[in-house]
Amino acid sequence: AQSCINSNSALPAPPLARKPWQRRVLSGARWMRTTKPRSSRCSGSAALWRRIHTCVWATTSSFFLSYFAWLSMAPLGLEVAASLDMCENQLYPAADHPTRPAYVKFTNFKTELSYCRYGANAEETDCNPPPENASADDRYDTSTLTQCVCTAGTECNNLVVDAGTASMVPTVSMRLAIGPLLTRFGIGVIGAPFVVSQFWSSLTFAPNVVGTANSTVGGWGMLGSGVSQAVMMLLLFRPMTNLGLSADSAWRVARVAPGVLLLMCALCTKLLVWDTPTSRRLRVSEAGDKGSSSMWGYVDVAKDIRVWVMVLQYGSCGGTVLSIFNTLAMHFRSYFQLKAADAATFVSVFGFMYLFSAALGGIASDMLYSRFGLRGRIWAEFLALSFTAVFLFGFGSVDNTQPWYIALLMVVCLSLSVQMADGTSYAFIPFVRPQHMALVTCIVGAGGSLSSALQGMCIYRPISDDLLPYKVHALYVAFCALLSVFYYWPEHGGMFAGPRREAKENGEDPQPRCATDVPREVGA
């Protein structure tokens, strides 16, 4: 953009290019690649910046609200379960089913009393009988049970996991355009802005800054998942119950707020925002994605093993984030027996770190890219995922005999690493298949949702232990991190190998290009 302005001497230098950060954004932008004459392209610099701002904030806001609405049910999990009569002590009253495993293992950490007054047997199938001088009624202490018993292995806990899965599976269908049912369509649309925002941002910025741009947009968008933890409980549900509304009605009314915000955002984006700062509507062919919107484009992308490695790796960070948000509030409330407000606050810490964590991952990826090329982005992805596996395993090693702040510390470390891995993934996606950036973004985004669904069904649901699922999940993330060795481009090299000699002799560009640099014809 700056070169366009300088090429027309009749136009004065715009005041918007005075600051260094503004010059960097202008030099990295690609919105000046258009068929309009230079005289019209290089005018109205103030209007351009206004449109730039609206584009960036529109994509960030839509991403933010989509995840806000998508995960707004998680902090209300116990209230929803109690409203639907799915709690363990609602389905199986302790008076009629005293030997339920959830009761035998139960300990109330507020009173430090156990359901089994004299402990459980070795198999944890029943409580030990009372001594001879005690009453037989002293064997079970039902007063220790909380209002809604929803520990691991119960149908209530499975309901929460399935609720998260029910949000992910339809989204996969929506992103891949194979969801036939209206309900799947509606739920899938909520998560689809991820694809739009990442494609929009990748289309706008150049390779040297696309990592920072994508990770910042993605991180601030994912921030909605953390904000929902606090807003739904502290600003909507709790005030309504304090005003006299029943819990059964309060959580239903609270769910209206995300829908209203999504509708307002959609209308504002449609009426006020251009696709790019120089064109109201952008054609796919102008983005260098010629002919890839057909089914054959999907087939071409699906044949590339690097795309599927990216799918698995994004699933191990983006999918992990969704799984953590689906289970963390319930874990703190049922396993550590914290109050609803305290659990929502702790989970919000995990989400609020998206203000900077994802951007740090993108910045780190850009820095390594400027020094080592594409190999730098591969190593950034590998290191971020490796630390995610370490801290996730560490969180799964914190039991309820340890102080709660140890678990909170591990949550902070885990959120920093997994969100940086999100940022490195956002920075890497545009380089996997530059000519098919939109389809790669679509498939990778769907893979993250599918991974979250599979994690819930294969790890968190079948394992009845409270901590073991997190350890198994950590091993899965570590495995995905090791898949980085399969990234290789003949002209750019891979994680350990450099580019082939023939590529160097042919004079190919040593720096990989993303979709914003794909050559295309410029009309008159």
N, C-alpha and C positions, 0 to 999 in steps of 0.2 A: 504493500500500500504506500509506503514511504517513497519507494522508487517511482511509483506511478505519479505521485504528487510532484517529485523533483523533475520528472520528464516534461512537465508542462510549466514552463517558466512564467506564464501569464498568471499562474495561481500562486498566491503567497503561501508560505509554509504555515500549516495549521497550528494553532496553539496546543492541540491535543498531543503533539509529539515532543513536547518539551521535557517531560520527565523520562528517566531511563526505562522504567517499567512499561511506559506507554510505547516507547520506541521498540522495545523487544516484542510486545504483542503485535504491533503493526508490522514488524519485519517477519513475524511468524504466521500472520494471517493469510488465508487463501481466498478470501471472499472477492478479491479484485480480479479473479480469473473469470471473466464474463465476456459476452459478445458485444457489450455496449461500447460506444466510442469513448476514447480517453477523456474527452472534455466533460462528458456526463458522469464518468466513473470517478473523476477526481474532484468533484464538487460536493459541497454539503458535508464537510468533515464533521461538524457538530451533530448533524443528523445521523451520520454513520455511527458515531460513538453511542448515541442513544439507542440505535438498533442493535448494536453489539451488546449493550447492557441488557436489553430486553430479551435477546436470544439466550444469553447465558443464564439470566435469572429465570426465564420461562422453563428451560430444560431442567435447571436445578430444582425449581419449585415443584414441577410435576413429578420428578423423581422423589423428592422429599415427601410429598403428600401420598404418593402411591405406597411407599413403605410405611408411612404413618398409618394408613388405613389397613394395609395388609397384615400388620402385626398388632393391631390395636386390641385384639381379643386376648393376647397372651397375659397381660397383667390382671385380667378379670377371670382367669381360668377357674379358680376355686368358686367364685360367685356363680359363674355359669354352670359349673358342675353341680353345685348345690341347688340351683334353680331347676335343673333338669333331673334332679333326684338321682345323680350318678355317683355320689360320694359312697365310700365303702360302708360307712355306718348307716347310710340310707338304704342301700341295696341289701345289706346283711346286718341287721341290728345285732349289737353285741350280746344282747340278752338271749337271742335265738341261735347265734353262731359265734360262740365265745372263742373258738379255736381258729378263726381266720388268720392266715399268716401275717396280714397287715397289722392285726391287733397284737399277736404274740410278740412281734418285733418292736412294738411301739413304745416310745419313751417320750414323755412330755418334758421338754427342756426348760420350760418356765418353772415348773414345780419340781423338776428332777425326779419324778416318780414314773415308774413303769407300769404298763398294763398288767404284767405278771408280777404280783407282789413278791413272789419268792423266786423269780427268775424263770427262764424258759429251759426246756430240756435241750439236750445236745443237738437234736435234729431241728429244733425251733418249730416243732409242730404243735406244741401245747405248753401250757404253763406247768411248772412243778407243783405238786400237791402241797397244801399247807402242812405245817407240823401238827403233831397229835393234839397239842394243847390249844390249837387255833380252830376257828370256825371254818367249815368248808366253803362258806361264802367269801372268805378272804382270798381265795385263789386268784380271782380276777378283779381288777379295779377299773371299772368302766368310766369312772369320773375323770380319769386322766386323758381320755380320748378328746381330741379337738372337735370343733363343730363339723368339720369336713375332713375325714381321713382320706388322703389322696397320695399315699406314698407309692414308691416304685412297685410295679407288679399288680396294682389294683386296676379295676376297670376305669376308674376316674382318671388315673394317670395315663392310661392308654387313650382315653378320650382327648386329653390335651395334646398328646403326640399326633393322634389321627387328625385333630383339628388343624394342626400345622401342615400335615401332609395333604389334607384336602385343599389347602390354599396353594400348594406347590404344584401338584399334578395337573390341575386345570391350566395353570400358567404355562407349563411346558406345552400343552396342547395349543394354547392361544399363540404362543410365540412361534410355534411351528405350523400354525394355520391348519390344525387338524381337529380342533375341538368342536364337535357338532352341537352340543347341548347349550341351551341358553345360560344355564348356571355356570358351566365351564367358561363360556364366553365372558360373562360378567366378572368372575373372579380373575380370569386370566388377564383381562384388560388392566386390572389394577397393577399388576407387576410388569406389564409391557413397557412403561416409560423408561425402564432401564435401557432397552435397546435403542429407543429414540434418542435419549440423552447422550449415550456414548457415541452413536453414529453422528449426531449433530456436532458434538464437540470435536471428534476426530476429523470431521470434514472442515472445520473452521481453522484449526491450528496446525502449524508445521511440525516436522519430526522432532526438532530440538526442544520444543515446549509442549508437545502433545501429551507427554506423560504427566506433567504438572497440571495441565488443563483437565484431562480426563479424570485424574485422581481427585482433583478438587471438586469437580462437578459430582462425581460419583460419591465421594465422601460426604459432602454436604447433603446429597440426596439420601444416602443411607442413614444420615443423622435422624431422619424421620422415625426410624425404627426405635431409636432411643428416646426421642421426645414422646412417642406414644406411650411408653411405659409410665412416664410421670403424668402426662396430661390426662390420660384415660382414668387413672386411679385418683390422683390428687386434685385435679381441677374439674372433673366431670362426675365420676361415680361417688366419691366421698362427699362433696357438697350436696348432691341430690339426696343421698341417704340422710344427711344431717337435717335437711329440710323436711323430712318425713316421708320421702318416697321409699317404697319397699325395694330391697336389693334385687328382687326379681324384675322389677320394672326399671330400676336405675341403670342396670347394665344394657338393657335394650335401648333406652333413650340415649345413652352415651354413644351408642354405635351410630346414631344419626349424624353426629358431628363430622366424622371423616367423610361421609357421603356428600354433605353439603359443601365442604371445602374442596373436594375433588371436582364437583360440578362448577364451582366458581372459577377454579384454576383452568378448567377446560375452556370455559367461555372466554376468559381473558386471553388465553393463548391463541384461540381461534381468531378473535376480533382485533387484537392489538399487536401481535408478534409476526414478523416476517421470518421466512425460512433462513435467509441470510441477510446481512445488512444492505445488500444491493439488489436483492430480488425477493419478491413476495412469495413466490413458489419456485422450488428447485426441482428440476427433473433429475431422475436417477442417472441418466447418461452424462450429465454435467458433473457428476461426482466421481467419474472414472469407473463406474460399476456397470458398464454396458452389457446388456443382455443377461445379467446374472439374477434377475428377479424371477426367472422361470424355474421350473422344477429341475431342469438340467443344471442350473447354477448350484442348487443344493447337492446334486450328484457330484459335480466337479469338486466342490468344497469337501464333501464327505470322503473323497478318496485320499485326502491329505492327512497323514498320521499326525502331523503337527497340530492340526485343528483339534483332534481328539485328545491329544496331550493337554492342550489349552483348556478343553472342556473339563477334564479331570482335575486340573490344577485350580481352575476357577471354582469348581465344585468343592474343593477342599478348603477354600477360603471364603468365598461368597456363600456357598451352601452351608459352611460351618457357622457363619454369622447368623443365618436364618435359624439353624438348629439350636444355637445357643439362646437366641431370643425366644424361641418357642418353649424352651425347657428351663431357663435359668430362674425366672421368677417363681415357678413352681418348685424348683429345687431349693431355693432359699426359704420358701414358705413351708414346705412339707418336711424337708430334711433338717434344716436348721431352725425351723419353727419361728421364723421372724414374722413380725406384723406385716400386713399387706403394704402399708406405706413405706416401711423400711426396705422390703424386698423390691418394690418398684424403684426406690431411690438407688439401690445398688445396681439394678439392671440398667437404669438410666446412665450410670457412670460408664457402663460398657458402650452405650450408644453415643453419649455426648463426646467421647473421644474422637468420633468421626470428624469433629471440627478441624482437627489437624493431622490425625494419624494417617488417613488415606493419602492426604496431600504429601506427607513426608515420604511415603512409599513412592509416589510419582516423582517427587524431586530427586530421591536417591536413584531411581531408574534413569532419569534424564542425565544426572551427573555421570553415572557409569557409562551411559550411552555415548556421551560426548568424549569420554576417555577411551573406551574399548569397543565402541560400536554396538552391534546387536548382542554380542557376547556379554556385555555389561548388563543388558536388560535380563538376559537369561540368569545370570548369577544373582541379580537383585531378587528375581522371583524365587529362586532356590533358597536363598538365605531367609527370606521372609517366611516361607512355608516351613522351613526347618525350625525356626524359633516358635512358630505357631504350634507345632507338634510338641515341643518341649514344655511350653507353658500350659497347653491343654492337658498333658499328662500330669503336670504338677497340680493343676486344679482338681483333677480326679483323685489326687492323693490326699486331699484335705478332708478329713472326716469331721463329724460334729463334736468330737471330744476336744478339738482345737478351737481357739478363739475365732470368732466370725471374721475379724479383720485380716486373718491370714488368707481366708478364702477371697476377701475383697481385694487384697494385694495381688493375688494370682489372677483375678478377673481383670485388674488394670493392666498387668503385664500381657495377658492373653489378648485383650482388646487392642493394645498397641501393636502387637505382632500380626494378628490376623487382619487388622485393618490396613496395615502397611502392605500386607500381601494382596489385599484388594487393590490398593493403589498401584502396585507393580503389575498386577494383571491388567488393569485399565490402561496402563502405559504400554503394555506389550501387545494387546489385541490388534491394534491397527497394522502391525507389522507381520502378522502371521500369513495372511493372504491379502495383500493390498488391493488387488483388483476385485476382490469380493468382500470388502470390509463390512458391508451391511449384513450379508449372510453370515459371516463369521461372528459378528457381534450377536446376531440373533441366535445362532446355535450355541454359542458359549453361554449366553444368558439363560437359555433354556436348560443347558447342562447344569448350571448352578442351582436352579430350582429343582431339577430332577435329583440332583445329588442330595439336597436337603430332604426331599421326600424319602429317598432310599435310606438315608441315615436314620430317619425316624422309624421306618418300618423294619430295618435290619439290625439296628444297634440299640436304640433307646426303647423300643417297644418290647422286644423279646427278652431283654436282659432285666431281671427283676432287681438286681443290685442297684443301689443309689449312685455309686461311684464308678463301677466297672465300665459303664458305657462311655464315659469320658476318656478312659484310658484306651479302650478299643478305638475310639474315634481318633485319638492322637496317633495311633499306629497307622491308621488309614491316611492321615495327613502326611506323615513321614514318607509313606510309600509314594504318594503323589509328588512329593518334592523330589524324590529320586528320579522321576520320569523326565526331569529336565535334560538328561543326557540324550534324549531322543530328538531334541531340537537341533536341526542342522539345515543350513542353506549352502549350496555349493559355492555361491559367490560371496558369502558372508561368514561361513564357518558355523561352529556350534559351541557347546559349553567348554569342551577341551580341545577341539580341533579347529585349525584356522581354515580359511577358504582354500579351495583347490587351486593348484598352480595354473590350470588352464583358464580359470576365471580371471586371475590376475593378468595373464598374458593377453587376454582379450580386452583388457582395459575397462572392465566393468567397475561400476561405482562401488567402492568398499563400504560405503555407508548405506544401509538398507533404507528404503523409502516406504512411507506409509501411504495411505490412500489419497491424502491431500496432494501428493507429488506425482500421481499417476499421469503421464502425458496424455493430453487429449487435444483434439482439434479445436481451434478458436475460429469462429465464423467471422464474416466481415462485419 
